[in-house]
Amino acid sequence: NGRLEHLRGTALGFRNLTNYIARCLLKSGGFRNQLHP
């Protein structure tokens, strides 16, 4: 049971990290610059 909770926590953390990075890129406009250098 503890292992399942750990995996769930890791998945949630990874999702939050991905959202955080995406927001930072969209805010700075770096994402658009990377797509069209």
N, C-alpha and C positions, 0 to 999 in steps of 0.2 A: 504493500500500500504506500509506504514511504517513497518507494522508487517511482511509482506512478505520479505522486504529487510533485516529486523533483522534476520529472520530465515535463509535467504540465507547467510548472513554474519557469522552466528554461524556455519552453515554447512561447509563453507569454512575454518573457523578457526579450526574446529575439524579435517578436512582433513589434514590441514597443520601440526597440532599438531601430528597427527598419523604418517605422513611422517617423521617429525622431530625425533620422538621417534624411529621409525624403523631404520632411518639412524644412530642414535647414537648407537643402539644395534648392528647393522651390523658392524659399525666401531670398536667398542670395542670387538666384538666377543661374547658379553654376550648372544645374541640370540641363538647361537649354543650351548653354555654351558647350557642354560636353557632347551633346547630340549633334551640334553643328559647329565644329571648330573653325 
